Amino acid sequence: MDLLTISGIAMLGLWILGTFVFEGPGFIHLFLTLGVMFLVLAAVKRAERARKAKGR
């Protein structure tokens, strides 16, 4: 697991906590957006590294 994956999971956890415990103030949904973005970015970077390693 790299830093992007860990931070994405942490942000999603904060979003879940904020949504269900604090009744989701508007800014808390930024954690959902950023968390998903970090997870997708980590998956793309992982696939790119695998493709480069396979090509050599």
C-alpha positions in Angstrom: 0.0 0.0 0.0 1.3 3.4 -0.9 0.6 6.8 0.6 -2.2 7.6 -1.9 -4.1 4.5 -1.0 -3.8 5.0 2.7 -4.8 8.6 2.5 -7.7 7.8 0.3 -9.0 5.1 2.7 -8.5 7.5 5.6 -10.5 10.3 3.9 -13.3 7.9 3.1 -13.3 6.9 6.8 -13.5 10.5 7.8 -16.4 11.0 5.4 -18.3 8.1 6.7 -17.8 9.3 10.3 -18.7 12.8 9.5 -21.8 11.9 7.4 -23.4 9.5 9.9 -22.2 11.0 13.2 -22.3 14.8 12.5 -25.2 14.7 10.0 -23.0 15.7 7.1 -22.2 19.4 6.9 -21.5 20.5 3.4 -17.7 20.6 3.6 -17.5 17.0 4.8 -18.4 15.8 1.3 -15.0 17.1 0.1 -13.5 14.1 1.9 -15.6 11.8 -0.3 -14.4 13.5 -3.5 -10.7 13.6 -2.5 -10.7 10.1 -1.1 -12.1 8.6 -4.3 -9.7 10.7 -6.3 -6.7 9.5 -4.3 -7.8 5.8 -4.7 -8.3 6.1 -8.4 -4.9 7.9 -8.8 -3.2 5.2 -6.8 -4.7 2.5 -9.0 -3.6 4.3 -12.2 -0.1 4.8 -10.9 0.1 1.1 -9.8 -1.0 0.0 -13.3 1.4 2.3 -15.0 4.3 0.9 -12.9 3.3 -2.7 -13.7 3.0 -1.9 -17.4 6.5 -0.3 -17.5 8.0 -3.3 -15.6 6.3 -5.7 -18.0 7.6 -3.8 -21.0 11.2 -4.2 -20.1 
